[in-house]
Amino acid sequence: MDTNASPPPRKTRRSALFRWFEARIDPYPPVPVTQPPRSLYAFCRHYTRGTEPWLALMAVLTTAIAVTEVALYAFTGSIVDRLSSHTPATFLAEEGWNFVLMAAVVLLVMPALNLLSALVIHQTLLGNFPMRIRWRVHRYLLRQSMGYFQDEFAGRIATKLMQTSLAVRETVIKLLDVGNYVVVYFGGALLVAASADWRLMVPFACWLVAYAVLLRWAIPRLNKVAQEQADARSTMTGRIVDSYTNIATVKLFSHSRREEGYARDSMEQFLGTVHRQMRLATIVNVSNDTLNMLLLFAVAATGIGLWMQDAVSVGAIAVAIAFVLRLMGMSQWIMWEMSALFENIGTVQDGINSIALPATVDDAPGAQPIAPVRGDIRFDRVTFHYGKQGGVIEGLDLHIRPGEKVGLVGRSGAGKSTLVNLLLRFYDREGGAIRIDGTDIATVTQDSLRAAIGMVTQDTSLLHRSVRENILYGRPDASEAEMVEAARQANADGFIAELVDAKGRRGYDAQVGERGVKLSGGQRQRIAIARVLLKNAPILVLDEATSALDSEVEAVIQENLYRLMQGKTVIAIAHRLSTIAAMDRLVVMDQGRIVEQGSHEELLAHGGLYAQLWQRQSGGFLELEAEPAD
């Protein structure tokens, strides 16, 4: 059998047709990243831009289908009347062309309209439209401030992104497709009934008013419970993901049952919203069925009464009853489409509250990339309180010269890590200025600023990807040889060569697991150091960079770190003072202020806070509780 045989021409043409419609909307538009609006209409409009021509075509096709269906019902009624007024011998001769026209509409026009509508909706819109929204929202969230992610579950944010993108699609499409179809179809049905006799239209008009009242009562209630359900669902998902993300901690403290209760509370809240929604569903179903039965009885009775008075024809009655039967099926569909519409509106509104938030740290208008960095860093009267009235950092002045190696020392909570976070613009200072080479960092782009700073932290986080991808994150355009050399300098090449993941991938291709969970703390730290070695930024920040390493490995890596420090401006934070004692200058912080500065020997001779901390460590006293990061 020839496995390379080309597919049949018909299948190729069909695939080409699908591909053409699938390519009409770019799911990854290269548009500027901007904050979404906060109002429902503006939010949906913001994410609809670029898809308008195809949404408009969908609405036009929907209108055409609705008009054609109503016309077919009217034509059917006229056929009934003509059958009763002709003999079999004369019918085809006088009505044949009408049958040909009807056949053309049924066999050609309607299938063509339905095909084109299906291609536009299914191939062009349903897949590309929400993906386009996800892409734009994701790009915006990636640029959100660090505080945004610290205040929310990662799983909850991801759930909001997925739910909101689908909800925007459903809201827009249902309004333009279902809403348009319903208005045109109902309007056409009333006109056809009225064309026979205005009295035949009365039951339809009464039903329509009663149906609108039912919708007005049910939809706000369904909308409210939908909003509560969307929020409860994202909370439930966030709690479950939080348990899985921290599964090692859960098992370490034997808290599986505690986590069960934690998740069950959110599940109960979600289930409560489901029960309320289903109660409303029962009320709506029964009410809708009752209205439909009343409509059927009223139309049949009115039609027969008018026929007995010779006011309407048999064909008019047939069309009216056909409309009733069609509306009986449509009314249930419309009710749930409208309910789904408002449920999606509730989900969009809930998503707006999480997505359309301004970034607390944003690039200034017209911000430019930072110029090539020499490494002169100046903190000028910097104040930062995390939005509170006081505390953390107060009027701090510090000048670090290009190429100088500075160690930050102090008790936990003194403000050391906060100072580094301000330098990286994870947060914006509340007073004063931070300058690199004389340029205020608030005036340059955040990406260019952070590209000039390499950092290794105590709490190393790796991406759930391969070892190679994690190291190349430092410099994606680096060669394989440069990546391997960085791993060797970080003393990581030995254990990397022995790595094998669950799918048999080895060495640099092995996956490290979420946040690097498959590796030991020391192994994660060495990969993180390799990543920063490869980045080779002019400013280097070491925040407890070797705290997860054993003494032997630390000694090897310290040599490589010292080599890396050559020609760079270095800021090092360490609770273990022996690791930074050899720095050019030690800066001692306490309660957000600098209280001492100098070399190791000068500070020991001064007999201040640094001397106390040194004596405490070198005297053999070991802290039993690990000091948390600032």
C-alpha positions in Angstrom: 0.0 0.0 0.0 1.3 3.4 -1.0 1.4 5.5 2.3 2.5 8.5 0.4 -0.5 8.7 -1.9 -2.1 12.1 -2.1 -5.6 12.5 -0.6 -8.6 12.5 -2.9 -9.3 15.8 -4.7 -12.7 16.2 -3.0 -11.1 15.9 0.5 -8.3 18.3 -0.5 -10.8 20.9 -1.7 -12.9 20.5 1.5 -9.8 20.9 3.6 -8.7 24.0 1.6 -12.2 25.5 2.1 -12.0 25.0 5.9 -8.4 26.4 6.0 -9.4 29.5 4.1 -12.2 30.4 6.6 -10.0 29.4 9.5 -7.3 31.9 8.3 -9.7 34.9 8.1 -8.9 36.0 11.7 -5.4 36.2 13.1 -5.6 34.6 16.6 -2.4 36.3 17.7 -2.7 39.9 16.6 0.4 42.1 17.0 -1.5 44.9 18.7 -0.2 47.2 21.4 -0.7 45.9 25.0 -3.1 48.3 26.8 -5.3 48.2 29.9 -8.8 46.9 29.0 -11.8 49.2 29.7 -13.8 48.6 32.9 -17.3 48.8 31.5 -19.0 45.7 30.0 -19.7 47.2 26.5 -16.3 48.8 26.2 -14.5 45.6 27.4 -16.3 43.5 24.8 -15.7 46.1 22.2 -12.0 46.3 23.1 -11.6 42.5 22.4 -13.9 42.5 19.3 -11.7 44.8 17.3 -10.3 43.1 14.2 -13.2 40.6 14.0 -16.0 43.1 13.1 -16.3 42.2 9.4 -16.9 38.5 10.1 -19.3 39.3 13.0 -21.2 41.5 10.6 -21.3 38.8 7.9 -22.6 36.4 10.5 -25.4 38.8 11.5 -26.4 39.3 7.8 -26.5 35.6 7.1 -28.6 35.0 10.3 -31.1 37.7 9.1 -31.3 36.1 5.7 -31.9 32.6 7.2 -34.7 34.0 9.5 -36.4 35.9 6.6 -36.2 32.8 4.3 -37.7 30.5 6.9 -40.6 32.9 7.6 -41.1 33.2 3.8 -41.2 29.4 3.4 -43.9 29.2 6.1 -46.0 31.9 4.3 -45.4 30.1 1.0 -46.6 26.8 2.5 -49.8 28.5 3.6 -50.4 29.8 0.1 -49.8 26.3 -1.4 -52.5 24.9 0.9 -55.0 27.5 -0.3 -54.0 26.9 -4.0 -54.4 23.1 -3.6 -58.0 23.6 -2.4 -58.8 25.9 -5.4 -57.3 23.7 -8.2 -58.0 20.3 -9.6 -55.0 17.8 -10.0 -55.3 18.3 -13.7 -54.8 22.1 -13.6 -52.6 22.5 -10.5 -49.2 21.9 -12.1 -49.9 23.8 -15.2 -50.8 27.0 -13.2 -48.6 26.6 -10.1 -45.6 24.7 -11.5 -43.2 27.7 -11.5 -44.1 28.5 -7.9 -43.1 24.9 -7.1 -39.8 25.4 -9.0 -39.1 28.6 -7.0 -39.9 26.9 -3.7 -37.7 24.0 -4.7 -34.8 26.4 -5.5 -35.1 28.1 -2.2 -35.3 24.8 -0.2 -32.7 22.9 -2.2 -30.2 25.6 -3.1 -30.7 28.9 -1.2 -31.2 27.6 2.3 -28.4 25.0 2.2 -26.0 27.7 0.8 -27.0 30.2 3.5 -26.6 27.5 6.2 -23.2 26.3 4.8 -21.8 29.9 4.6 -23.2 30.7 8.1 -21.7 27.5 9.6 -18.3 28.2 8.0 -18.2 31.8 9.3 -19.3 30.7 12.8 -17.5 27.5 13.3 -14.3 27.9 11.2 -13.7 31.7 11.4 -15.2 32.8 14.8 -15.6 30.0 17.4 -12.0 29.0 17.5 -10.1 32.2 16.6 -12.2 34.7 18.4 -11.6 33.4 22.0 -8.0 32.6 21.3 -7.5 36.1 20.1 -8.9 37.3 23.5 -6.8 34.8 25.5 -3.7 36.0 23.7 -4.3 39.7 24.3 -5.3 39.1 28.0 -2.3 36.9 28.6 0.0 39.5 27.2 -1.5 42.2 29.4 -1.3 40.0 32.6 2.3 39.1 31.9 3.0 42.9 32.3 1.0 43.2 35.5 2.8 44.1 38.7 4.3 41.6 41.1 1.8 42.6 43.7 -1.0 41.5 41.5 0.2 37.9 41.4 1.0 37.9 45.1 -2.6 38.8 45.9 -4.2 36.1 43.8 -4.1 32.3 43.3 -2.2 31.5 40.0 -5.0 28.9 39.3 -7.7 31.5 39.8 -6.0 34.0 37.4 -5.7 31.3 34.8 -9.4 30.3 35.3 -10.5 33.9 34.9 -8.5 34.2 31.6 -10.1 31.0 30.2 -13.6 31.7 31.4 -13.6 35.4 30.3 -12.4 34.7 26.8 -15.1 32.2 26.1 -17.7 34.4 27.8 -16.9 37.4 25.6 -17.2 35.3 22.5 -20.5 33.9 23.6 -21.9 37.3 24.6 -21.0 38.9 21.3 -22.1 36.0 19.1 -25.3 35.3 20.9 -26.3 39.0 20.7 -25.6 39.2 17.0 -26.6 35.7 16.0 -29.4 34.5 18.3 -30.7 38.0 19.2 -30.9 39.0 15.5 -32.5 35.7 14.5 -35.2 36.0 17.2 -36.1 39.6 16.4 -36.4 39.0 12.7 -38.2 35.6 13.1 -40.7 36.9 15.6 -41.3 40.1 13.7 -41.9 38.1 10.5 -44.3 35.7 12.2 -46.4 38.5 13.4 -46.5 40.1 10.0 -47.5 36.9 8.3 -50.3 36.2 10.8 -51.5 39.8 10.5 -51.6 39.6 6.7 -54.3 36.9 7.0 -56.3 38.7 9.7 -55.2 41.1 12.4 -57.2 39.1 14.9 -55.0 36.0 14.2 -52.0 38.0 15.3 -53.5 38.8 18.8 -52.6 35.5 20.5 -49.0 35.8 19.2 -48.8 39.3 20.5 -50.2 38.3 23.9 -47.8 35.4 24.1 -44.9 37.6 23.2 -45.7 40.1 26.0 -46.1 37.2 28.5 -42.9 35.6 27.3 -41.0 39.0 27.6 -42.4 39.3 31.2 -41.1 35.8 32.0 -37.7 36.7 30.5 -37.6 40.0 32.5 -38.3 38.1 35.7 -36.0 35.2 35.1 -32.9 36.7 33.4 -31.8 39.1 36.2 -32.0 36.3 38.7 -30.1 33.9 36.5 -27.6 36.6 35.8 -27.0 37.2 39.5 -26.6 33.5 40.3 -24.3 33.2 37.3 -22.0 35.9 38.6 -21.9 34.2 42.0 -21.3 30.8 40.3 -18.4 32.2 38.1 -16.7 33.6 41.2 -17.3 30.4 43.2 -15.9 28.3 40.4 -12.7 30.3 40.1 -12.3 30.2 43.9 -12.8 26.4 44.0 -10.3 25.9 41.1 -7.8 28.3 42.8 -8.0 26.3 46.1 -7.5 23.0 44.3 -4.6 24.2 42.3 -3.0 25.7 45.4 -3.1 22.3 47.1 -1.5 20.6 44.1 1.1 23.4 43.7 2.2 23.0 47.4 1.7 19.2 47.6 5.1 18.7 49.2 4.0 21.0 52.1 0.7 19.2 52.4 2.3 15.8 52.7 5.1 17.1 54.9 2.6 18.3 57.5 0.2 15.4 57.0 -2.6 17.8 56.1 -4.5 15.9 53.4 -7.7 16.0 55.4 -7.3 19.7 56.1 -6.9 20.3 52.4 -10.0 18.2 51.8 -11.9 20.5 54.1 -10.4 23.6 52.5 -11.5 22.4 49.0 -14.9 21.1 50.2 -15.8 24.5 51.6 -15.4 26.1 48.2 -17.1 23.2 46.5 -20.1 23.6 48.8 -20.3 27.3 47.9 -20.1 26.4 44.2 -22.8 23.7 44.6 -25.0 26.1 46.4 -25.0 28.4 43.4 -25.8 25.4 41.1 -28.8 24.4 43.2 -30.2 28.0 43.1 -29.6 28.0 39.3 -31.5 24.7 38.9 -34.5 25.9 41.0 -34.8 28.8 38.7 -34.5 26.5 35.7 -37.5 24.4 36.9 -39.7 27.5 37.4 -38.7 28.8 33.9 -39.3 25.5 32.2 -42.8 25.0 33.7 -43.8 28.6 33.0 -42.6 28.5 29.4 -44.5 25.2 28.7 -47.7 26.7 30.2 -47.4 29.7 27.9 -46.8 27.5 24.9 -49.9 25.4 25.5 -52.0 28.5 26.0 -50.7 29.9 22.7 -51.5 26.7 20.8 -55.0 26.6 22.2 -55.6 30.4 21.5 -54.3 30.3 17.9 -56.2 27.1 17.0 -59.4 28.5 18.6 -59.1 31.9 17.0 -58.2 30.5 13.6 -61.1 28.0 13.5 -63.5 30.8 14.7 -62.3 33.1 11.9 -62.6 30.3 9.3 -66.1 29.6 10.4 -66.8 33.3 9.8 -65.1 32.9 6.4 -62.6 35.6 7.5 -59.4 33.5 6.9 -58.5 30.6 4.7 -57.4 27.1 5.6 -53.9 27.9 4.5 -53.7 30.8 7.0 -54.7 28.5 9.9 -52.1 26.0 8.7 -49.4 28.6 8.7 -50.4 30.0 12.1 -50.4 26.6 13.8 -47.1 25.8 12.1 -45.7 29.0 13.6 -47.0 28.0 17.0 -45.3 24.6 16.8 -42.1 26.2 15.7 -42.3 28.8 18.5 -42.9 26.1 21.0 -39.5 24.6 20.2 -37.8 27.9 19.7 -39.1 29.4 23.0 -37.3 26.8 25.1 -34.1 27.4 23.0 -34.4 31.2 23.2 -35.0 31.0 27.0 -31.8 29.1 27.6 -29.9 31.1 25.0 -30.9 34.3 26.8 -30.0 32.7 30.1 -26.7 31.6 28.8 -26.2 35.1 27.4 -26.6 36.7 30.7 -24.6 34.0 32.4 -21.8 34.9 30.1 -22.4 38.6 30.7 -22.0 37.8 34.5 -18.8 35.9 33.8 -17.4 38.8 31.7 -18.3 41.3 34.5 -16.6 39.0 37.0 -13.5 38.7 34.7 -13.4 42.5 34.3 -12.9 42.8 38.0 -9.8 40.6 37.9 -8.4 41.4 34.4 -9.1 45.1 33.7 -7.0 46.3 36.6 -4.3 49.0 36.1 -0.7 47.9 36.6 0.6 49.4 39.8 4.1 49.5 38.2 3.9 50.7 34.6 6.3 52.1 32.0 6.1 55.9 31.8 4.7 57.4 28.6 7.4 57.5 26.0 9.8 55.3 28.2 12.9 54.3 26.3 15.2 51.3 26.8 18.0 52.1 29.3 21.4 53.0 27.7 24.3 50.6 28.0 24.9 50.2 31.7 28.2 50.8 33.5 26.7 50.0 36.9 26.6 53.2 38.9 23.6 52.9 41.3 22.3 55.7 43.5 19.4 55.5 45.9 18.5 59.1 46.7 16.2 59.7 49.7 14.2 56.6 48.8 11.0 55.9 50.8 8.7 52.9 50.5 5.9 51.7 52.8 4.0 49.1 50.8 1.2 51.6 50.7 1.0 52.0 54.4 1.6 55.0 56.6 5.2 54.2 57.4 7.8 51.6 58.0 10.0 49.4 55.7 12.3 52.0 54.1 12.6 55.7 55.2 14.6 58.3 53.3 17.5 55.9 52.4 20.6 57.2 50.6 23.1 54.8 49.1 25.7 55.2 46.3 27.2 52.1 44.7 30.0 52.8 42.3 30.5 50.9 39.0 32.2 47.6 39.6 31.8 47.9 43.4 30.9 44.8 45.4 28.5 45.6 48.2 27.0 43.3 50.8 23.7 44.2 52.4 23.5 43.1 56.1 20.8 43.2 58.7 18.2 41.4 60.7 15.2 39.9 58.9 12.8 42.7 58.0 15.5 45.3 57.9 14.5 46.1 54.2 17.4 44.4 52.3 15.2 42.4 49.8 12.8 45.3 49.5 15.6 47.6 48.4 16.5 45.1 45.7 12.8 44.8 44.6 12.7 48.6 44.2 15.9 48.5 42.1 14.2 45.9 39.9 11.0 48.0 39.9 8.9 45.1 41.1 7.5 48.0 43.1 7.7 51.7 42.6 9.4 53.8 45.3 6.9 56.1 47.1 9.5 58.9 47.5 12.9 59.9 46.3 14.6 58.4 43.2 16.7 55.4 42.1 19.2 56.1 39.4 21.5 53.9 37.3 24.3 55.8 35.6 22.4 59.0 36.4 19.1 57.9 34.7 16.0 57.6 36.9 14.9 54.0 36.5 11.2 55.2 36.5 11.8 56.8 33.1 13.1 53.6 31.2 11.3 50.5 30.2 11.0 47.7 32.8 12.2 45.0 30.4 15.4 46.9 29.5 16.1 47.6 33.2 15.7 44.0 34.2 17.8 42.9 31.3 20.7 44.8 32.8 20.4 43.0 36.1 21.1 39.4 36.8 19.7 37.9 40.0 19.9 34.6 42.0 17.5 34.3 44.9 17.1 32.0 47.8 13.7 30.7 46.7 14.7 29.5 43.2 11.8 28.9 40.9 12.3 27.0 37.6 9.9 26.8 34.7 8.1 23.5 34.1 10.2 22.9 31.0 13.5 21.2 30.1 16.8 22.0 31.8 18.0 23.4 28.5 15.1 25.9 28.3 15.6 26.9 31.9 19.3 27.8 31.4 18.7 29.4 28.1 16.1 31.7 29.7 19.1 33.7 30.8 20.0 34.4 27.1 17.8 32.6 24.5 20.2 33.3 21.6 23.1 31.6 23.3 24.8 28.7 21.6 24.7 25.1 22.9 28.4 25.4 23.9 27.8 28.6 25.8 24.9 27.0 27.7 26.9 23.9 28.6 29.8 26.1 29.8 27.5 28.1 32.0 26.2 24.8 33.5 29.8 23.7 34.1 30.8 26.9 35.8 27.7 26.5 38.1 28.9 23.0 38.9 25.6 21.6 37.5 26.9 19.6 34.5 27.5 16.5 36.6 24.0 15.9 37.9 22.3 17.2 34.7 24.0 14.4 32.7 22.3 11.9 35.0 18.8 13.3 34.8 16.0 11.2 33.3 12.3 12.3 33.4 9.2 10.1 33.3 9.1 10.1 29.5 12.7 9.0 29.1 14.2 12.4 28.2 17.7 12.7 29.5 20.2 15.3 30.4 19.5 18.8 29.2 16.2 17.6 27.6 14.8 16.3 30.9 11.8 18.2 32.3 12.3 19.6 35.8 8.7 19.6 36.9 6.5 22.5 38.2 8.8 25.1 39.9 11.6 22.5 39.5 10.0 20.1 42.0 11.9 17.1 40.6 15.2 18.5 41.6 16.8 19.1 45.0 17.1 22.6 46.3 20.8 22.6 45.6 20.3 21.4 42.0 17.6 24.1 41.4 20.0 26.7 42.7 22.8 25.6 40.5 20.6 25.7 37.4 19.5 29.2 38.5 23.1 30.3 38.8 23.9 28.8 35.4 21.0 30.9 34.0 22.4 34.1 35.5 26.0 33.2 34.4 24.7 32.9 30.8 22.8 36.2 31.1 26.0 38.0 32.0 24.3 41.3 33.0 26.4 44.3 34.1 24.6 44.4 37.5 24.5 41.2 39.6 22.2 40.7 42.6 22.7 37.7 44.9 20.0 37.2 47.4 21.1 34.2 49.6 22.4 32.8 46.3 24.2 29.8 47.8 21.9 29.1 50.9 20.6 25.9 49.4 24.0 24.4 48.7 26.1 22.1 50.9 29.5 23.4 51.9 31.6 21.5 49.3 29.4 22.6 46.4 29.1 26.1 47.8 32.9 26.5 47.9 33.2 25.4 44.2 30.4 27.8 43.1 31.7 30.7 45.2 34.9 30.6 43.1 32.8 30.8 39.9 30.6 33.6 41.4 33.7 35.6 42.3 34.9 35.2 38.7 31.5 36.3 37.4 31.6 39.4 39.6 34.7 40.7 37.9 33.8 44.0 36.2 30.3 44.0 37.5 28.4 46.0 40.1 27.4 43.5 42.7 24.7 43.6 45.5 24.8 40.6 47.7 22.4 39.7 50.6 23.2 36.9 53.0 22.3 36.0 56.5 25.4 33.9 56.6 27.9 36.7 57.0 31.0 34.7 56.1 29.8 34.5 52.5 29.9 38.3 52.0 32.6 39.3 54.4 35.1 39.8 51.6 32.9 42.3 49.7 34.4 45.8 49.0 31.9 47.4 51.3 29.2 46.1 53.7 26.1 48.2 54.3 24.2 47.4 57.5 20.5 48.1 57.5 18.1 48.3 60.4 14.4 49.2 60.2 14.6 50.5 56.7 17.7 52.7 57.3 21.4 52.4 56.8 23.1 52.4 60.2 26.6 51.3 59.4 28.9 51.1 56.3 32.5 49.9 55.8 34.7 46.9 55.3 34.4 43.8 57.4 37.4 44.8 59.5 36.2 48.4 60.0 32.7 47.3 61.1 34.2 44.8 63.6 36.4 47.5 65.0 33.3 49.8 65.3 31.6 47.4 67.6 28.1 48.1 66.3 25.2 46.0 65.0 27.4 44.2 62.4 29.9 43.2 65.1 27.0 41.8 67.2 25.7 39.8 64.3 29.2 38.5 63.5 29.9 37.6 67.1 26.6 35.8 67.3 27.4 33.6 64.2 31.2 33.1 64.7 30.5 32.3 68.4 28.8 29.1 67.5 25.2 30.1 68.3 22.9 28.5 65.7 19.5 29.9 65.0 16.8 27.2 65.3 14.3 29.1 63.2 15.1 30.0 59.6 15.0 33.8 59.1 12.3 34.7 56.5 13.1 36.8 53.5 12.4 40.5 53.7 
